[in-house]
Amino acid sequence: MHPFAMPQEIVSRVTARAGRPHPFDVLTGARTALLVVDMQNYFMKPGYPGETPTARTIVPGVNQLAAALRRMGGIVVWIKNSATDTRENWSVLNRELMTPENQKARYVALSEDHEGHELWPMLDVKSEDVQMVKKRYSAFIQGSSDLGAFLHVRGFDTVLIAGTATNICCESAARDAMMLNFRTVMVSDALAAYSDAEHAAALMNFYTVFGDVQTIDETIASLAHGARRYAAA
């Protein structure tokens, strides 16, 4: 996983604004969803165009966090990126931000009938979990998926963000989640990017304004804190 520690200057700034270093240090398990983003062969398996080697190192932590949240009554949502039927309605990406060769490789390997679209086999996916397909970097943006409505209707008001890449699909989803009024936590050691610098920049930017950044252990402690508070009520 990426070595990362939030700079004290930023922690102090958030503490002055929010009153404590972790605005979401009390999490209610039954109202929390873990969103695991793009942990698919396309991003995980050696040789694929989107391979993010560090993503393979976070798998045990993602599984640990998923198990802890299930025990606390929350849900795990495995979000899968799909390129199917996006050539025309996302032409800026497909025609202008990639070469034709790169566009074709991405389109083929992220098609929903391709091995690249499948979840990495080392992930501990359970039958009660949810799998959802998205068509944009953020799962929350209009036309990407029904994730926002799915969570709101079921009473979830908090999301934990894990997966890859920290600074692309994960940060995009996290920012949109906050602006759709979800309490949002990016879980720093359950996220992976292409470089340490990109990972750190995304987490610092998000924490400064949009939500909270916690480690896996801190997130589990926040869930436990919420359970104790609920039991005492």
C-alpha positions as CSV (number, residue, x, y, z in Angstrom):
1,M,0.0,0.0,0.0
2,H,1.0,3.6,-0.3
3,P,3.0,5.2,2.6
4,F,0.8,8.2,3.6
5,A,0.4,10.5,6.6
6,M,-1.9,13.6,6.5
7,P,0.3,16.7,6.9
8,Q,-0.3,18.3,10.3
9,E,-1.0,21.7,8.8
10,I,-4.0,20.2,7.0
11,V,-5.2,18.3,10.1
12,S,-5.0,21.6,12.1
13,R,-7.0,23.4,9.4
14,V,-9.7,20.8,9.4
15,T,-9.8,20.6,13.2
16,A,-10.3,24.4,13.3
17,R,-13.2,24.2,10.9
18,A,-14.9,21.0,12.0
19,G,-14.1,21.0,15.7
20,R,-12.2,17.7,15.6
21,P,-9.7,16.1,13.3
22,H,-12.1,13.4,12.1
23,P,-15.6,14.9,11.3
24,F,-17.1,11.5,10.9
25,D,-15.5,9.7,13.9
26,V,-18.9,8.2,14.8
27,L,-20.4,5.9,12.1
28,T,-23.6,4.0,12.3
29,G,-23.1,0.6,10.7
30,A,-26.6,0.1,9.5
31,R,-26.6,3.4,7.6
32,T,-23.1,2.9,6.1
33,A,-22.2,1.5,2.7
34,L,-18.7,0.5,1.7
35,L,-18.2,1.4,-2.0
36,V,-15.3,-0.7,-3.5
37,V,-14.5,0.9,-6.8
38,D,-13.0,-0.7,-9.9
39,M,-11.2,-3.7,-8.2
40,Q,-11.5,-5.5,-11.5
41,N,-9.0,-7.6,-13.6
42,Y,-8.6,-4.6,-15.9
43,F,-7.0,-2.6,-13.0
44,M,-5.5,-5.5,-11.1
45,K,-4.2,-8.2,-13.4
46,P,-0.6,-7.8,-14.7
47,G,-0.5,-6.9,-18.4
48,Y,-3.9,-5.1,-18.6
49,P,-3.9,-1.5,-19.8
50,G,-5.2,-0.1,-16.6
51,E,-3.0,-2.2,-14.3
52,T,-2.4,-0.4,-10.9
53,P,0.1,-2.7,-9.2
54,T,-0.4,-1.2,-5.7
55,A,-4.1,-2.1,-5.9
56,R,-3.2,-5.8,-5.4
57,T,-1.6,-4.9,-2.0
58,I,-4.8,-3.4,-0.6
59,V,-6.9,-6.5,-1.2
60,P,-6.5,-7.9,2.4
61,G,-7.4,-4.5,3.9
62,V,-10.5,-4.1,1.7
63,N,-11.6,-7.6,2.7
64,Q,-11.1,-6.8,6.4
65,L,-13.1,-3.6,6.2
66,A,-15.9,-5.3,4.2
67,A,-16.1,-8.0,6.9
68,A,-16.2,-5.5,9.7
69,L,-19.0,-3.4,8.1
70,R,-21.1,-6.5,7.4
71,R,-20.9,-7.4,11.1
72,M,-22.0,-3.8,12.0
73,G,-25.1,-4.2,9.7
74,G,-23.9,-2.2,6.7
75,I,-23.6,-3.2,3.1
76,V,-20.7,-3.6,0.6
77,V,-21.2,-2.4,-2.9
78,W,-18.7,-3.6,-5.5
79,I,-18.7,-1.0,-8.3
80,K,-17.5,-2.2,-11.7
81,N,-16.4,0.1,-14.5
82,S,-17.9,-0.6,-17.9
83,A,-17.0,0.8,-21.3
84,T,-19.9,-0.9,-23.1
85,D,-22.0,1.6,-25.1
86,T,-19.9,4.6,-24.2
87,R,-18.1,5.4,-27.4
88,E,-20.6,8.0,-28.5
89,N,-22.0,9.4,-25.3
90,W,-18.6,9.8,-23.8
91,S,-16.8,10.8,-26.9
92,V,-14.6,13.4,-25.2
93,L,-12.8,10.5,-23.4
94,N,-12.9,8.0,-26.3
95,R,-12.0,10.3,-29.1
96,E,-10.0,13.2,-27.7
97,L,-8.3,12.0,-24.5
98,M,-7.0,8.7,-25.9
99,T,-5.3,7.5,-29.0
100,P,-7.4,5.2,-31.2
101,E,-5.3,2.2,-30.1
102,N,-5.7,3.0,-26.4
103,Q,-9.4,3.6,-26.8
104,K,-9.9,0.3,-28.5
105,A,-7.9,-1.6,-25.9
106,R,-9.9,0.0,-23.1
107,Y,-13.2,-0.5,-24.8
108,V,-12.6,-4.2,-25.4
109,A,-11.1,-5.1,-22.0
110,L,-13.8,-3.2,-20.0
111,S,-16.7,-4.6,-22.0
112,E,-19.1,-6.4,-19.7
113,D,-18.5,-9.8,-21.4
114,H,-14.7,-9.6,-21.0
115,E,-12.5,-11.0,-18.3
116,G,-11.2,-7.5,-17.7
117,H,-14.6,-6.4,-16.4
118,E,-14.7,-9.2,-13.8
119,L,-13.8,-8.6,-10.1
120,W,-10.4,-9.6,-8.9
121,P,-10.7,-13.2,-7.6
122,M,-8.9,-12.5,-4.3
123,L,-11.7,-10.2,-3.2
124,D,-14.0,-11.7,-0.6
125,V,-17.3,-11.0,-2.3
126,K,-20.4,-12.4,-0.4
127,S,-23.8,-13.3,-1.8
128,E,-25.5,-10.5,0.3
129,D,-23.2,-7.9,-1.3
130,V,-24.4,-5.6,-4.1
131,Q,-22.6,-5.4,-7.5
132,M,-23.3,-2.3,-9.6
133,V,-22.0,-1.2,-13.0
134,K,-21.0,2.4,-13.8
135,K,-20.4,4.1,-17.1
136,R,-18.3,7.1,-15.9
137,Y,-15.5,7.7,-13.5
138,S,-17.9,8.6,-10.8
139,A,-20.7,6.2,-10.0
140,F,-22.9,9.0,-8.8
141,I,-23.0,11.3,-11.8
142,Q,-26.1,11.4,-14.0
143,G,-26.0,8.6,-16.5
144,S,-23.4,6.6,-14.8
145,S,-25.4,4.3,-12.5
146,D,-28.3,4.3,-10.0
147,L,-26.1,4.2,-7.0
148,G,-27.3,7.5,-5.4
149,A,-30.9,6.6,-5.6
150,F,-30.2,3.0,-4.5
151,L,-28.5,4.2,-1.3
152,H,-31.0,7.0,-0.5
153,V,-34.1,4.9,-0.8
154,R,-32.6,2.3,1.6
155,G,-31.7,4.9,4.2
156,F,-27.9,4.9,3.8
157,D,-26.4,8.3,4.6
158,T,-22.7,7.4,4.9
159,V,-20.3,6.0,2.4
160,L,-16.8,4.6,2.8
161,I,-14.7,4.8,-0.4
162,A,-12.1,2.1,-1.2
163,G,-10.6,0.8,-4.4
164,T,-8.7,2.2,-7.3
165,A,-7.6,4.7,-8.5
166,T,-7.6,7.0,-5.6
167,N,-7.3,10.2,-7.6
168,I,-9.6,9.2,-10.5
169,C,-12.7,7.1,-10.0
170,C,-12.5,7.0,-6.2
171,E,-12.0,10.7,-5.7
172,S,-14.6,11.5,-8.3
173,A,-17.2,9.3,-6.6
174,A,-16.2,10.7,-3.1
175,R,-16.7,14.3,-4.1
176,D,-20.0,13.6,-5.8
177,A,-21.2,11.6,-2.8
178,M,-20.5,14.5,-0.5
179,M,-22.4,17.0,-2.8
180,L,-25.3,14.6,-2.8
181,N,-25.3,14.9,1.0
182,F,-23.7,11.6,1.9
183,R,-21.2,11.6,4.9
184,T,-18.1,10.5,3.0
185,V,-14.9,8.9,4.2
186,M,-12.0,8.0,1.9
187,V,-10.2,5.0,3.6
188,S,-6.6,5.8,2.9
189,D,-5.0,2.4,3.2
190,A,-7.9,0.7,1.3
191,L,-7.2,2.9,-1.8
192,A,-4.5,2.7,-4.5
193,A,-3.3,4.9,-7.3
194,Y,-0.5,4.8,-9.9
195,S,1.9,6.7,-7.7
196,D,2.4,7.7,-4.1
197,A,2.2,11.4,-5.1
198,E,-1.2,11.0,-6.9
199,H,-2.6,9.1,-3.9
200,A,-1.5,11.7,-1.4
201,A,-2.7,14.7,-3.4
202,A,-6.2,13.2,-3.8
203,L,-6.5,12.5,-0.1
204,M,-5.2,15.9,1.0
205,N,-7.6,17.7,-1.4
206,F,-10.6,15.7,-0.4
207,Y,-9.9,16.0,3.4
208,T,-9.4,19.7,3.2
209,V,-12.9,20.5,2.0
210,F,-15.1,17.5,1.1
211,G,-15.1,14.9,3.9
212,D,-13.0,12.7,6.1
213,V,-9.9,10.5,5.5
214,Q,-9.4,7.6,7.9
215,T,-7.4,4.4,7.9
216,I,-9.0,1.0,8.0
217,D,-8.4,0.8,11.7
218,E,-9.7,4.3,12.4
219,T,-12.8,3.5,10.3
220,I,-13.5,0.3,12.2
221,A,-13.0,2.2,15.5
222,S,-15.5,4.8,14.2
223,L,-18.0,2.1,13.5
224,A,-17.5,0.6,17.0
225,H,-17.9,4.1,18.5
226,G,-21.3,4.4,16.7
227,A,-22.4,0.9,17.9
228,R,-21.5,1.8,21.5
229,R,-23.4,5.1,21.3
230,Y,-26.5,3.3,19.8
231,A,-26.4,0.7,22.6
232,A,-26.3,3.3,25.3
233,A,-29.1,5.3,23.8
